[in-house]
Amino acid sequence: MSKNPEKKSGKVNYVWVLAGGYLAYLGAQLLFGVPKSETPMVGLIGGLVFVVIGGLLMLREWKAYKYGLEHINDPETWSDEDAEDEALSEAEESLLPEPEEDGEDEV
């Protein structure tokens, strides 16, 4: 995750798009089955929850897609998550205590 809020990722993760679409599809199936159901309230609530979560997942990826299109030629706004991860690991390594060396040689 990027620590710099000004830089956003414009990459679309298509697995999230598929998951959101599938959740929306399942929610629609639940909602269409409400009239025939013995427990319509459960189907109604479950269907609405699935449709809303699926829609939010797809909306998030749509925003990432639009952001990526708007900033495709502007590398200053691209996310540098990999470079930040490498810098973070180097910083963590520099904070580790170095083994102390004795001036004496053991025989």
Biopython code that builds the backbone (N, CA, C, O; Angstrom):
import numpy as np
from Bio.PDB.StructureBuilder import StructureBuilder

atoms = [
    (1, "MET", "N", (0.835, -1.172, 0.000)),
    (1, "MET", "CA", (0.000, 0.000, 0.000)),
    (1, "MET", "C", (0.882, 1.238, 0.000)),
    (1, "MET", "O", (1.890, 1.290, 0.705)),
    (2, "SER", "N", (0.516, 2.200, -0.765)),
    (2, "SER", "CA", (1.310, 3.397, -0.906)),
    (2, "SER", "C", (1.124, 4.300, 0.310)),
    (2, "SER", "O", (0.002, 4.510, 0.772)),
    (3, "LYS", "N", (2.220, 4.826, 0.816)),
    (3, "LYS", "CA", (2.157, 5.717, 1.966)),
    (3, "LYS", "C", (1.943, 7.162, 1.530)),
    (3, "LYS", "O", (1.570, 8.002, 2.349)),
    (4, "ASN", "N", (2.170, 7.460, 0.269)),
    (4, "ASN", "CA", (1.995, 8.800, -0.257)),
    (4, "ASN", "C", (0.584, 8.914, -0.810)),
    (4, "ASN", "O", (0.284, 8.304, -1.836)),
    (5, "PRO", "N", (-0.308, 9.690, -0.152)),
    (5, "PRO", "CA", (-1.695, 9.745, -0.617)),
    (5, "PRO", "C", (-1.866, 10.467, -1.945)),
    (5, "PRO", "O", (-2.912, 10.344, -2.581)),
    (6, "GLU", "N", (-0.856, 11.219, -2.375)),
    (6, "GLU", "CA", (-0.980, 11.951, -3.629)),
    (6, "GLU", "C", (-0.822, 11.036, -4.833)),
    (6, "GLU", "O", (-1.337, 11.334, -5.910)),
    (7, "LYS", "N", (-0.117, 9.931, -4.660)),
    (7, "LYS", "CA", (0.104, 9.006, -5.761)),
    (7, "LYS", "C", (-0.869, 7.849, -5.642)),
    (7, "LYS", "O", (-0.902, 7.161, -4.622)),
    (8, "LYS", "N", (-1.651, 7.637, -6.672)),
    (8, "LYS", "CA", (-2.614, 6.547, -6.699)),
    (8, "LYS", "C", (-2.214, 5.571, -7.787)),
    (8, "LYS", "O", (-1.507, 5.917, -8.733)),
    (9, "SER", "N", (-2.672, 4.373, -7.633)),
    (9, "SER", "CA", (-2.397, 3.379, -8.648)),
    (9, "SER", "C", (-3.494, 3.446, -9.703)),
    (9, "SER", "O", (-4.675, 3.531, -9.364)),
    (10, "GLY", "N", (-3.120, 3.409, -10.960)),
    (10, "GLY", "CA", (-4.082, 3.411, -12.040)),
    (10, "GLY", "C", (-4.251, 2.030, -12.634)),
    (10, "GLY", "O", (-4.794, 1.877, -13.729)),
    (11, "LYS", "N", (-3.783, 1.017, -11.907)),
    (11, "LYS", "CA", (-3.859, -0.343, -12.405)),
    (11, "LYS", "C", (-5.193, -0.968, -12.038)),
    (11, "LYS", "O", (-5.681, -0.807, -10.920)),
    (12, "VAL", "N", (-5.770, -1.672, -12.979)),
    (12, "VAL", "CA", (-7.032, -2.362, -12.743)),
    (12, "VAL", "C", (-6.717, -3.825, -12.451)),
    (12, "VAL", "O", (-5.976, -4.476, -13.187)),
    (13, "ASN", "N", (-7.288, -4.319, -11.376)),
    (13, "ASN", "CA", (-7.140, -5.715, -11.023)),
    (13, "ASN", "C", (-8.414, -6.419, -11.498)),
    (13, "ASN", "O", (-9.475, -6.274, -10.891)),
    (14, "TYR", "N", (-8.299, -7.173, -12.571)),
    (14, "TYR", "CA", (-9.470, -7.761, -13.198)),
    (14, "TYR", "C", (-10.106, -8.865, -12.359)),
    (14, "TYR", "O", (-11.263, -9.222, -12.580)),
    (15, "VAL", "N", (-9.367, -9.405, -11.406)),
    (15, "VAL", "CA", (-9.961, -10.403, -10.512)),
    (15, "VAL", "C", (-11.045, -9.738, -9.663)),
    (15, "VAL", "O", (-12.100, -10.325, -9.420)),
    (16, "TRP", "N", (-10.776, -8.508, -9.213)),
    (16, "TRP", "CA", (-11.784, -7.785, -8.430)),
    (16, "TRP", "C", (-13.006, -7.452, -9.287)),
    (16, "TRP", "O", (-14.133, -7.468, -8.793)),
    (17, "VAL", "N", (-12.790, -7.158, -10.546)),
    (17, "VAL", "CA", (-13.913, -6.879, -11.450)),
    (17, "VAL", "C", (-14.779, -8.130, -11.599)),
    (17, "VAL", "O", (-16.006, -8.059, -11.526)),
    (18, "LEU", "N", (-14.128, -9.272, -11.807)),
    (18, "LEU", "CA", (-14.879, -10.526, -11.929)),
    (18, "LEU", "C", (-15.599, -10.874, -10.629)),
    (18, "LEU", "O", (-16.745, -11.324, -10.655)),
    (19, "ALA", "N", (-14.934, -10.668, -9.494)),
    (19, "ALA", "CA", (-15.563, -10.958, -8.208)),
    (19, "ALA", "C", (-16.764, -10.046, -7.977)),
    (19, "ALA", "O", (-17.810, -10.500, -7.512)),
    (20, "GLY", "N", (-16.618, -8.774, -8.299)),
    (20, "GLY", "CA", (-17.735, -7.842, -8.144)),
    (20, "GLY", "C", (-18.897, -8.188, -9.055)),
    (20, "GLY", "O", (-20.056, -8.122, -8.644)),
    (21, "GLY", "N", (-18.592, -8.556, -10.287)),
    (21, "GLY", "CA", (-19.650, -8.955, -11.215)),
    (21, "GLY", "C", (-20.364, -10.211, -10.757)),
    (21, "GLY", "O", (-21.584, -10.322, -10.882)),
    (22, "TYR", "N", (-19.603, -11.157, -10.226)),
    (22, "TYR", "CA", (-20.208, -12.400, -9.750)),
    (22, "TYR", "C", (-21.082, -12.144, -8.519)),
    (22, "TYR", "O", (-22.169, -12.710, -8.402)),
    (23, "LEU", "N", (-20.611, -11.296, -7.605)),
    (23, "LEU", "CA", (-21.429, -10.958, -6.440)),
    (23, "LEU", "C", (-22.716, -10.248, -6.859)),
    (23, "LEU", "O", (-23.782, -10.524, -6.308)),
    (24, "ALA", "N", (-22.627, -9.349, -7.816)),
    (24, "ALA", "CA", (-23.821, -8.656, -8.303)),
    (24, "ALA", "C", (-24.783, -9.646, -8.962)),
    (24, "ALA", "O", (-25.997, -9.546, -8.783)),
    (25, "TYR", "N", (-24.242, -10.600, -9.723)),
    (25, "TYR", "CA", (-25.065, -11.627, -10.359)),
    (25, "TYR", "C", (-25.772, -12.489, -9.304)),
    (25, "TYR", "O", (-26.971, -12.747, -9.411)),
    (26, "LEU", "N", (-25.029, -12.929, -8.292)),
    (26, "LEU", "CA", (-25.636, -13.737, -7.231)),
    (26, "LEU", "C", (-26.703, -12.954, -6.479)),
    (26, "LEU", "O", (-27.752, -13.494, -6.128)),
    (27, "GLY", "N", (-26.422, -11.662, -6.232)),
    (27, "GLY", "CA", (-27.409, -10.820, -5.562)),
    (27, "GLY", "C", (-28.675, -10.670, -6.391)),
    (27, "GLY", "O", (-29.780, -10.687, -5.848)),
    (28, "ALA", "N", (-28.524, -10.524, -7.694)),
    (28, "ALA", "CA", (-29.695, -10.417, -8.569)),
    (28, "ALA", "C", (-30.484, -11.722, -8.566)),
    (28, "ALA", "O", (-31.715, -11.698, -8.562)),
    (29, "GLN", "N", (-29.798, -12.853, -8.568)),
    (29, "GLN", "CA", (-30.483, -14.149, -8.508)),
    (29, "GLN", "C", (-31.276, -14.283, -7.209)),
    (29, "GLN", "O", (-32.403, -14.779, -7.209)),
    (30, "LEU", "N", (-30.678, -13.834, -6.101)),
    (30, "LEU", "CA", (-31.395, -13.876, -4.828)),
    (30, "LEU", "C", (-32.618, -12.967, -4.861)),
    (30, "LEU", "O", (-33.688, -13.345, -4.382)),
    (31, "LEU", "N", (-32.466, -11.779, -5.420)),
    (31, "LEU", "CA", (-33.592, -10.843, -5.471)),
    (31, "LEU", "C", (-34.717, -11.347, -6.376)),
    (31, "LEU", "O", (-35.892, -11.156, -6.063)),
    (32, "PHE", "N", (-34.367, -11.990, -7.500)),
    (32, "PHE", "CA", (-35.404, -12.520, -8.391)),
    (32, "PHE", "C", (-36.098, -13.730, -7.782)),
    (32, "PHE", "O", (-37.224, -14.054, -8.160)),
    (33, "GLY", "N", (-35.437, -14.399, -6.845)),
    (33, "GLY", "CA", (-36.041, -15.560, -6.202)),
    (33, "GLY", "C", (-36.849, -15.227, -4.968)),
    (33, "GLY", "O", (-37.430, -16.123, -4.355)),
    (34, "VAL", "N", (-36.901, -13.969, -4.588)),
    (34, "VAL", "CA", (-37.626, -13.568, -3.376)),
    (34, "VAL", "C", (-39.113, -13.917, -3.444)),
    (34, "VAL", "O", (-39.638, -14.423, -2.452)),
    (35, "PRO", "N", (-39.825, -13.682, -4.548)),
    (35, "PRO", "CA", (-41.261, -13.998, -4.546)),
    (35, "PRO", "C", (-41.563, -15.489, -4.348)),
    (35, "PRO", "O", (-42.620, -15.828, -3.816)),
    (36, "LYS", "N", (-40.671, -16.373, -4.759)),
    (36, "LYS", "CA", (-40.900, -17.809, -4.638)),
    (36, "LYS", "C", (-40.333, -18.381, -3.347)),
    (36, "LYS", "O", (-40.522, -19.562, -3.056)),
    (37, "SER", "N", (-39.644, -17.562, -2.577)),
    (37, "SER", "CA", (-38.918, -18.036, -1.412)),
    (37, "SER", "C", (-39.828, -18.177, -0.195)),
    (37, "SER", "O", (-40.827, -17.471, -0.054)),
    (38, "GLU", "N", (-39.447, -19.119, 0.688)),
    (38, "GLU", "CA", (-40.168, -19.266, 1.950)),
    (38, "GLU", "C", (-39.696, -18.229, 2.967)),
    (38, "GLU", "O", (-40.421, -17.899, 3.905)),
    (39, "THR", "N", (-38.497, -17.725, 2.781)),
    (39, "THR", "CA", (-37.937, -16.691, 3.662)),
    (39, "THR", "C", (-37.558, -15.480, 2.814)),
    (39, "THR", "O", (-36.381, -15.282, 2.512)),
    (40, "PRO", "N", (-38.538, -14.672, 2.429)),
    (40, "PRO", "CA", (-38.250, -13.562, 1.517)),
    (40, "PRO", "C", (-37.354, -12.484, 2.125)),
    (40, "PRO", "O", (-36.599, -11.828, 1.408)),
    (41, "MET", "N", (-37.434, -12.297, 3.449)),
    (41, "MET", "CA", (-36.621, -11.248, 4.059)),
    (41, "MET", "C", (-35.132, -11.583, 3.963)),
    (41, "MET", "O", (-34.313, -10.697, 3.721)),
    (42, "VAL", "N", (-34.781, -12.841, 4.149)),
    (42, "VAL", "CA", (-33.385, -13.257, 4.054)),
    (42, "VAL", "C", (-32.879, -13.070, 2.622)),
    (42, "VAL", "O", (-31.776, -12.565, 2.413)),
    (43, "GLY", "N", (-33.674, -13.471, 1.649)),
    (43, "GLY", "CA", (-33.292, -13.309, 0.249)),
    (43, "GLY", "C", (-33.165, -11.850, -0.146)),
    (43, "GLY", "O", (-32.275, -11.480, -0.912)),
    (44, "LEU", "N", (-34.061, -11.020, 0.380)),
    (44, "LEU", "CA", (-34.038, -9.595, 0.061)),
    (44, "LEU", "C", (-32.794, -8.927, 0.650)),
    (44, "LEU", "O", (-32.087, -8.194, -0.042)),
    (45, "ILE", "N", (-32.539, -9.185, 1.918)),
    (45, "ILE", "CA", (-31.381, -8.567, 2.563)),
    (45, "ILE", "C", (-30.080, -9.100, 1.948)),
    (45, "ILE", "O", (-29.180, -8.322, 1.630)),
    (46, "GLY", "N", (-29.983, -10.407, 1.782)),
    (46, "GLY", "CA", (-28.781, -11.002, 1.191)),
    (46, "GLY", "C", (-28.543, -10.514, -0.225)),
    (46, "GLY", "O", (-27.411, -10.202, -0.596)),
    (47, "GLY", "N", (-29.607, -10.446, -1.019)),
    (47, "GLY", "CA", (-29.477, -9.974, -2.391)),
    (47, "GLY", "C", (-29.005, -8.528, -2.458)),
    (47, "GLY", "O", (-28.145, -8.183, -3.269)),
    (48, "LEU", "N", (-29.571, -7.690, -1.604)),
    (48, "LEU", "CA", (-29.162, -6.287, -1.595)),
    (48, "LEU", "C", (-27.704, -6.136, -1.157)),
    (48, "LEU", "O", (-26.963, -5.338, -1.731)),
    (49, "VAL", "N", (-27.295, -6.894, -0.150)),
    (49, "VAL", "CA", (-25.912, -6.820, 0.313)),
    (49, "VAL", "C", (-24.963, -7.253, -0.799)),
    (49, "VAL", "O", (-23.955, -6.591, -1.045)),
    (50, "PHE", "N", (-25.277, -8.360, -1.474)),
    (50, "PHE", "CA", (-24.414, -8.853, -2.547)),
    (50, "PHE", "C", (-24.334, -7.856, -3.702)),
    (50, "PHE", "O", (-23.254, -7.621, -4.246)),
    (51, "VAL", "N", (-25.454, -7.279, -4.072)),
    (51, "VAL", "CA", (-25.467, -6.319, -5.181)),
    (51, "VAL", "C", (-24.663, -5.074, -4.820)),
    (51, "VAL", "O", (-23.908, -4.564, -5.648)),
    (52, "VAL", "N", (-24.818, -4.580, -3.590)),
    (52, "VAL", "CA", (-24.096, -3.374, -3.178)),
    (52, "VAL", "C", (-22.594, -3.634, -3.127)),
    (52, "VAL", "O", (-21.814, -2.831, -3.639)),
    (53, "ILE", "N", (-22.174, -4.751, -2.515)),
    (53, "ILE", "CA", (-20.738, -5.043, -2.424)),
    (53, "ILE", "C", (-20.152, -5.272, -3.814)),
    (53, "ILE", "O", (-19.066, -4.774, -4.112)),
    (54, "GLY", "N", (-20.843, -6.009, -4.661)),
    (54, "GLY", "CA", (-20.367, -6.228, -6.023)),
    (54, "GLY", "C", (-20.259, -4.928, -6.796)),
    (54, "GLY", "O", (-19.300, -4.716, -7.538)),
    (55, "GLY", "N", (-21.243, -4.059, -6.622)),
    (55, "GLY", "CA", (-21.201, -2.767, -7.293)),
    (55, "GLY", "C", (-20.050, -1.904, -6.812)),
    (55, "GLY", "O", (-19.412, -1.219, -7.610)),
    (56, "LEU", "N", (-19.779, -1.931, -5.509)),
    (56, "LEU", "CA", (-18.662, -1.151, -4.968)),
    (56, "LEU", "C", (-17.313, -1.665, -5.474)),
    (56, "LEU", "O", (-16.418, -0.875, -5.775)),
    (57, "LEU", "N", (-17.172, -2.982, -5.566)),
    (57, "LEU", "CA", (-15.929, -3.545, -6.102)),
    (57, "LEU", "C", (-15.717, -3.110, -7.553)),
    (57, "LEU", "O", (-14.616, -2.715, -7.937)),
    (58, "MET", "N", (-16.765, -3.187, -8.341)),
    (58, "MET", "CA", (-16.627, -2.782, -9.744)),
    (58, "MET", "C", (-16.419, -1.278, -9.873)),
    (58, "MET", "O", (-15.677, -0.836, -10.750)),
    (59, "LEU", "N", (-17.059, -0.484, -9.020)),
    (59, "LEU", "CA", (-16.883, 0.964, -9.047)),
    (59, "LEU", "C", (-15.449, 1.351, -8.699)),
    (59, "LEU", "O", (-14.880, 2.253, -9.313)),
    (60, "ARG", "N", (-14.866, 0.668, -7.711)),
    (60, "ARG", "CA", (-13.486, 0.944, -7.321)),
    (60, "ARG", "C", (-12.537, 0.696, -8.489)),
    (60, "ARG", "O", (-11.635, 1.495, -8.741)),
    (61, "GLU", "N", (-12.737, -0.400, -9.193)),
    (61, "GLU", "CA", (-11.863, -0.714, -10.322)),
    (61, "GLU", "C", (-12.135, 0.209, -11.507)),
    (61, "GLU", "O", (-11.220, 0.504, -12.277)),
    (62, "TRP", "N", (-13.364, 0.664, -11.666)),
    (62, "TRP", "CA", (-13.683, 1.621, -12.723)),
    (62, "TRP", "C", (-12.956, 2.941, -12.468)),
    (62, "TRP", "O", (-12.439, 3.561, -13.398)),
    (63, "LYS", "N", (-12.920, 3.370, -11.198)),
    (63, "LYS", "CA", (-12.198, 4.599, -10.861)),
    (63, "LYS", "C", (-10.704, 4.436, -11.118)),
    (63, "LYS", "O", (-10.059, 5.368, -11.600)),
    (64, "ALA", "N", (-10.148, 3.278, -10.806)),
    (64, "ALA", "CA", (-8.734, 3.022, -11.072)),
    (64, "ALA", "C", (-8.469, 3.050, -12.572)),
    (64, "ALA", "O", (-7.444, 3.569, -13.014)),
    (65, "TYR", "N", (-9.378, 2.500, -13.345)),
    (65, "TYR", "CA", (-9.239, 2.498, -14.805)),
    (65, "TYR", "C", (-9.269, 3.927, -15.347)),
    (65, "TYR", "O", (-8.429, 4.297, -16.167)),
    (66, "LYS", "N", (-10.231, 4.728, -14.892)),
    (66, "LYS", "CA", (-10.338, 6.114, -15.354)),
    (66, "LYS", "C", (-9.109, 6.919, -14.942)),
    (66, "LYS", "O", (-8.606, 7.726, -15.724)),
    (67, "TYR", "N", (-8.624, 6.706, -13.720)),
    (67, "TYR", "CA", (-7.431, 7.403, -13.256)),
    (67, "TYR", "C", (-6.229, 7.027, -14.113)),
    (67, "TYR", "O", (-5.425, 7.886, -14.477)),
    (68, "GLY", "N", (-6.110, 5.757, -14.429)),
    (68, "GLY", "CA", (-5.013, 5.298, -15.270)),
    (68, "GLY", "C", (-5.060, 5.918, -16.651)),
    (68, "GLY", "O", (-4.019, 6.270, -17.206)),
    (69, "LEU", "N", (-6.259, 6.059, -17.219)),
    (69, "LEU", "CA", (-6.382, 6.685, -18.536)),
    (69, "LEU", "C", (-6.020, 8.166, -18.501)),
    (69, "LEU", "O", (-5.377, 8.677, -19.419)),
    (70, "GLU", "N", (-6.435, 8.850, -17.439)),
    (70, "GLU", "CA", (-6.160, 10.278, -17.339)),
    (70, "GLU", "C", (-4.674, 10.564, -17.136)),
    (70, "GLU", "O", (-4.181, 11.603, -17.577)),
    (71, "HIS", "N", (-3.958, 9.661, -16.477)),
    (71, "HIS", "CA", (-2.566, 9.916, -16.117)),
    (71, "HIS", "C", (-1.595, 8.977, -16.819)),
    (71, "HIS", "O", (-0.501, 8.723, -16.314)),
    (72, "ILE", "N", (-1.982, 8.465, -17.967)),
    (72, "ILE", "CA", (-1.131, 7.506, -18.667)),
    (72, "ILE", "C", (0.171, 8.145, -19.147)),
    (72, "ILE", "O", (1.195, 7.468, -19.225)),
    (73, "ASN", "N", (0.145, 9.430, -19.467)),
    (73, "ASN", "CA", (1.341, 10.116, -19.964)),
    (73, "ASN", "C", (1.988, 11.007, -18.912)),
    (73, "ASN", "O", (2.808, 11.864, -19.240)),
    (74, "ASP", "N", (1.622, 10.807, -17.649)),
    (74, "ASP", "CA", (2.148, 11.630, -16.563)),
    (74, "ASP", "C", (2.802, 10.738, -15.513)),
    (74, "ASP", "O", (2.171, 10.402, -14.512)),
    (75, "PRO", "N", (4.065, 10.348, -15.729)),
    (75, "PRO", "CA", (4.719, 9.407, -14.825)),
    (75, "PRO", "C", (4.907, 9.932, -13.404)),
    (75, "PRO", "O", (5.133, 9.142, -12.487)),
    (76, "GLU", "N", (4.818, 11.233, -13.204)),
    (76, "GLU", "CA", (4.972, 11.784, -11.854)),
    (76, "GLU", "C", (3.836, 11.345, -10.934)),
    (76, "GLU", "O", (4.015, 11.312, -9.716)),
    (77, "THR", "N", (2.686, 11.011, -11.482)),
    (77, "THR", "CA", (1.549, 10.617, -10.658)),
    (77, "THR", "C", (1.418, 9.112, -10.516)),
    (77, "THR", "O", (0.515, 8.631, -9.832)),
    (78, "TRP", "N", (2.300, 8.367, -11.148)),
    (78, "TRP", "CA", (2.230, 6.912, -11.049)),
    (78, "TRP", "C", (2.644, 6.462, -9.666)),
    (78, "TRP", "O", (3.455, 7.113, -9.007)),
    (79, "SER", "N", (2.100, 5.375, -9.240)),
    (79, "SER", "CA", (2.434, 4.823, -7.935)),
    (79, "SER", "C", (3.764, 4.088, -8.013)),
    (79, "SER", "O", (4.010, 3.319, -8.942)),
    (80, "ASP", "N", (4.607, 4.333, -7.036)),
    (80, "ASP", "CA", (5.913, 3.682, -6.968)),
    (80, "ASP", "C", (5.935, 2.701, -5.803)),
    (80, "ASP", "O", (6.855, 2.737, -4.986)),
    (81, "GLU", "N", (4.950, 1.839, -5.716)),
    (81, "GLU", "CA", (4.852, 0.928, -4.583)),
    (81, "GLU", "C", (6.051, -0.003, -4.502)),
    (81, "GLU", "O", (6.548, -0.258, -3.405)),
    (82, "ASP", "N", (6.532, -0.519, -5.630)),
    (82, "ASP", "CA", (7.670, -1.427, -5.608)),
    (82, "ASP", "C", (8.925, -0.713, -5.112)),
    (82, "ASP", "O", (9.674, -1.265, -4.306)),
    (83, "ALA", "N", (9.157, 0.496, -5.581)),
    (83, "ALA", "CA", (10.326, 1.255, -5.145)),
    (83, "ALA", "C", (10.215, 1.592, -3.663)),
    (83, "ALA", "O", (11.218, 1.576, -2.949)),
    (84, "GLU", "N", (8.998, 1.900, -3.190)),
    (84, "GLU", "CA", (8.812, 2.197, -1.783)),
    (84, "GLU", "C", (9.056, 0.962, -0.931)),
    (84, "GLU", "O", (9.630, 1.065, 0.154)),
    (85, "ASP", "N", (8.633, -0.199, -1.401)),
    (85, "ASP", "CA", (8.855, -1.436, -0.662)),
    (85, "ASP", "C", (10.341, -1.731, -0.541)),
    (85, "ASP", "O", (10.805, -2.145, 0.521)),
    (86, "GLU", "N", (11.096, -1.520, -1.623)),
    (86, "GLU", "CA", (12.536, -1.746, -1.585)),
    (86, "GLU", "C", (13.210, -0.761, -0.642)),
    (86, "GLU", "O", (14.097, -1.145, 0.120)),
    (87, "ALA", "N", (12.805, 0.495, -0.683)),
    (87, "ALA", "CA", (13.397, 1.501, 0.200)),
    (87, "ALA", "C", (13.068, 1.181, 1.655)),
    (87, "ALA", "O", (13.903, 1.375, 2.539)),
    (88, "LEU", "N", (11.865, 0.695, 1.905)),
    (88, "LEU", "CA", (11.468, 0.345, 3.256)),
    (88, "LEU", "C", (12.282, -0.828, 3.773)),
    (88, "LEU", "O", (12.729, -0.812, 4.920)),
    (89, "SER", "N", (12.482, -1.845, 2.946)),
    (89, "SER", "CA", (13.270, -3.000, 3.391)),
    (89, "SER", "C", (14.728, -2.607, 3.637)),
    (89, "SER", "O", (15.356, -3.116, 4.565)),
    (90, "GLU", "N", (15.271, -1.705, 2.813)),
    (90, "GLU", "CA", (16.638, -1.234, 3.046)),
    (90, "GLU", "C", (16.717, -0.441, 4.345)),
    (90, "GLU", "O", (17.691, -0.564, 5.088)),
    (91, "ALA", "N", (15.706, 0.367, 4.624)),
    (91, "ALA", "CA", (15.695, 1.145, 5.861)),
    (91, "ALA", "C", (15.592, 0.224, 7.073)),
    (91, "ALA", "O", (16.238, 0.461, 8.093)),
    (92, "GLU", "N", (14.781, -0.825, 6.959)),
    (92, "GLU", "CA", (14.654, -1.773, 8.056)),
    (92, "GLU", "C", (15.966, -2.498, 8.307)),
    (92, "GLU", "O", (16.332, -2.734, 9.458)),
    (93, "GLU", "N", (16.677, -2.855, 7.245)),
    (93, "GLU", "CA", (17.957, -3.527, 7.393)),
    (93, "GLU", "C", (18.989, -2.615, 8.046)),
    (93, "GLU", "O", (19.826, -3.080, 8.820)),
    (94, "SER", "N", (18.937, -1.320, 7.741)),
    (94, "SER", "CA", (19.911, -0.401, 8.337)),
    (94, "SER", "C", (19.626, -0.182, 9.815)),
    (94, "SER", "O", (20.528, 0.208, 10.557)),
    (95, "LEU", "N", (18.399, -0.420, 10.263)),
    (95, "LEU", "CA", (18.061, -0.248, 11.669)),
    (95, "LEU", "C", (18.440, -1.454, 12.524)),
    (95, "LEU", "O", (18.499, -1.353, 13.750)),
    (96, "LEU", "N", (18.696, -2.586, 11.888)),
    (96, "LEU", "CA", (19.080, -3.777, 12.641)),
    (96, "LEU", "C", (20.451, -3.563, 13.272)),
    (96, "LEU", "O", (21.349, -2.999, 12.647)),
    (97, "PRO", "N", (20.606, -4.012, 14.502)),
    (97, "PRO", "CA", (21.920, -3.838, 15.137)),
    (97, "PRO", "C", (22.959, -4.721, 14.468)),
    (97, "PRO", "O", (22.705, -5.880, 14.142)),
    (98, "GLU", "N", (24.125, -4.147, 14.275)),
    (98, "GLU", "CA", (25.211, -4.895, 13.661)),
    (98, "GLU", "C", (25.883, -5.736, 14.738)),
    (98, "GLU", "O", (25.983, -5.304, 15.886)),
    (99, "PRO", "N", (26.340, -6.921, 14.384)),
    (99, "PRO", "CA", (27.014, -7.748, 15.387)),
    (99, "PRO", "C", (28.303, -7.066, 15.844)),
    (99, "PRO", "O", (29.088, -6.555, 15.044)),
    (100, "GLU", "N", (28.483, -7.080, 17.145)),
    (100, "GLU", "CA", (29.670, -6.435, 17.703)),
    (100, "GLU", "C", (30.871, -7.341, 17.542)),
    (100, "GLU", "O", (30.778, -8.554, 17.732)),
    (101, "GLU", "N", (31.974, -6.760, 17.197)),
    (101, "GLU", "CA", (33.186, -7.519, 17.044)),
    (101, "GLU", "C", (34.095, -7.255, 18.231)),
    (101, "GLU", "O", (34.347, -6.113, 18.615)),
    (102, "ASP", "N", (34.571, -8.339, 18.792)),
    (102, "ASP", "CA", (35.540, -8.202, 19.883)),
    (102, "ASP", "C", (36.913, -7.974, 19.280)),
    (102, "ASP", "O", (37.215, -8.486, 18.201)),
    (103, "GLY", "N", (37.720, -7.231, 19.951)),
    (103, "GLY", "CA", (39.061, -6.992, 19.477)),
    (103, "GLY", "C", (39.954, -8.203, 19.690)),
    (103, "GLY", "O", (41.082, -8.245, 19.198)),
    (104, "GLU", "N", (39.456, -9.175, 20.415)),
    (104, "GLU", "CA", (40.265, -10.350, 20.727)),
    (104, "GLU", "C", (39.904, -11.488, 19.780)),
    (104, "GLU", "O", (38.737, -11.688, 19.444)),
    (105, "ASP", "N", (40.906, -12.216, 19.362)),
    (105, "ASP", "CA", (40.687, -13.406, 18.547)),
    (105, "ASP", "C", (40.658, -14.615, 19.455)),
    (105, "ASP", "O", (41.525, -14.785, 20.312)),
    (106, "GLU", "N", (39.675, -15.438, 19.266)),
    (106, "GLU", "CA", (39.584, -16.651, 20.075)),
    (106, "GLU", "C", (40.393, -17.743, 19.408)),
    (106, "GLU", "O", (40.344, -17.897, 18.188)),
    (107, "VAL", "N", (41.144, -18.506, 20.202)),
    (107, "VAL", "CA", (41.986, -19.573, 19.661)),
    (107, "VAL", "C", (41.406, -20.901, 19.994)),
    (107, "VAL", "O", (41.970, -21.931, 19.626)),
]
sb = StructureBuilder()
sb.init_structure("model")
sb.init_model(0)
sb.init_chain("A")
sb.init_seg("    ")
for serial, (resi, resn, name, xyz) in enumerate(atoms, 1):
    if name == "N":
        sb.init_residue(resn, " ", resi, " ")
    sb.init_atom(name, np.array(xyz, "f"), 0.0, 1.0, " ", f" {name:<3s}", serial, name[0])
structure = sb.get_structure()
